Amino acid sequence: MDVSNEPQNDDAPEAARGCLKGAKAWLITDGSAGMRVQAEGVADALGLNAEAKVVSPSRIWRMMAPWGPVAPGERFGQPGAMFTQPWPDVAIAVGRASIPYIRALKRRAGPACFTIVLQDPRSGPETADLIWVPEHDRRRGPNVITTVISPHGVT
């Protein structure tokens, strides 16, 4: 029996599951398991219809990430490119190599696409609409949430 004055809602996390059911999402990572599991865990919890976008910038562009642009040869936003319209409702980026892509998407799609970065993007709070970092990271701000550990699919 709970005698505290605090309202109890033990199933609150479960109630939020699937709150974006069916919304189109892109999961932008370098394809490594550690990055994928974070993006997939969040997408699954929200009920997103997710499509993986694996990025592998060439050496110079990888070295410039997260501060540099998407390589011009990738033709971001152009017909036939990996990143082209129709834009997703939500985009989740994880890892340094993904940051130029999420920034470019945020510029192109505007507010119609809600952008999320998991891990500190090292490129500033304007990189995405929401930044989710583990507590040990230094990044803080009005659009930053922290948790003890990184998100994942394990409940």
QUISULJO-V88711 format. One line per field, one symbol per residue. psi: psi as a letter, one per 20 degrees, with the letter a starting at -180 (. if undefined). burial: # if it has 16 or more other ideal C-beta (glycine too) atoms within 10 Angstrom, else .. Layout:
BEGIN
psi=???
burial=???
END
This chain:
BEGIN
psi=ppjripqpmhjghhhipjikpiqpqpoorjiqghgghgghgggghikqnqppnpqmqrghhhhipihrrqphiilpiqpirhnrqpqrhqppppqghighghgggggghbiiopppppqpijjriihrhppoqqhiqhpqrhkpqqrgrqqaip.
burial=...................#..########....#########.####.#..#.#.#...##..##.#.##..#.##.....#...####################..#...#########.#...###.###.....#....#.....###...
END
